[in-house]
C-alpha cells in the first residue's frame, strides 16, 4: 500500500468543505489512486435514481472521485490538497 494511501485511511468518514459544499470521504480506491466523496446534505435534497425502466425508485447521494497523487506521483494532487484544506472538525 502506498504511504499516501495509508495516511488517507485515517480520514475515512471525515467531513470536508469542498467547492462550497459539505462532503464525506467514503472510500479510497487504491488501484485507481482516487478518493471517493459523498455529498453531505439532507435526504430529501438528493437526486432521484431511476431503474433501468425509467421508474423513479429512490434518492441517492451524489458522489465524486478525486485523484490522490499528483502527475509525478511524488505528492498529493492539487484537488486533494484543496479538499484537505476544508476539513471540518
C-alpha positions in Angstrom: 0.0 0.0 0.0 1.2 3.5 -0.9 2.2 5.6 2.1 -0.1 8.4 0.8 -3.0 5.9 0.9 -2.1 4.9 4.4 -2.3 8.5 5.6 -5.7 8.9 4.0 -7.2 5.8 5.7 -7.3 7.8 8.9 -9.6 10.3 7.2 -12.3 7.8 6.1 -15.7 9.1 7.3 -14.4 12.7 7.8 -16.4 15.6 6.7 -14.9 18.3 4.4 -16.0 21.6 2.9 -15.0 21.3 -0.7 -16.1 23.7 -3.5 -18.8 25.4 -1.3 -20.4 22.1 -0.3 -20.0 19.5 2.5 -18.6 16.1 1.5 -17.7 13.0 3.4 -14.7 10.8 2.4 -16.3 7.4 2.0 -13.8 5.3 0.2 -10.2 5.1 -1.1 -9.6 3.3 -4.4 -6.1 2.1 -4.1 -5.8 0.6 -7.6 -7.2 3.8 -9.2 -5.3 6.2 -6.8 -8.5 8.1 -6.0 -10.7 9.0 -3.1 -14.4 8.9 -3.3 -16.5 11.7 -1.7 -20.2 11.7 -1.0 -22.2 14.9 -0.8 -23.5 15.5 2.8 -27.0 17.0 2.5 -30.5 16.2 3.8 -32.0 13.1 2.4 -34.8 14.9 0.5 -32.2 17.1 -1.3 -30.5 14.1 -3.0 -31.1 13.5 -6.7 -33.6 10.8 -7.8 -32.3 7.5 -9.1 -34.3 5.7 -11.9 -34.4 2.0 -12.5 -33.4 0.5 -15.8 -37.0 1.0 -16.9 -37.0 4.7 -16.1 -39.1 4.4 -12.9 -38.0 6.6 -10.0 -37.1 4.3 -7.1 -35.1 6.3 -4.5 -33.0 9.3 -3.7 -29.2 8.7 -3.8 -26.4 10.9 -2.6 -24.1 12.5 -5.1 -20.6 11.1 -5.3 -17.3 12.3 -6.9 -13.8 10.9 -7.1 -10.6 12.9 -6.8 -7.1 11.8 -7.7 -4.8 11.2 -4.8 -1.4 11.7 -6.3 0.0 14.4 -8.5 1.1 13.8 -12.0 4.6 12.8 -10.9 3.4 10.5 -8.1 5.6 12.5 -5.7 2.8 14.1 -3.6 -0.8 14.8 -3.3 -2.8 16.2 -6.2 -4.0 19.8 -6.2 -7.6 18.7 -5.9 -6.9 16.6 -2.8 -4.9 19.4 -1.2 -7.9 21.7 -1.7 -10.1 19.1 -0.1 -7.8 18.6 2.9 -7.8 22.4 3.5 -11.6 22.3 4.0 -11.6 19.6 6.8 -14.5 20.2 9.2 -13.6 19.5 12.8 
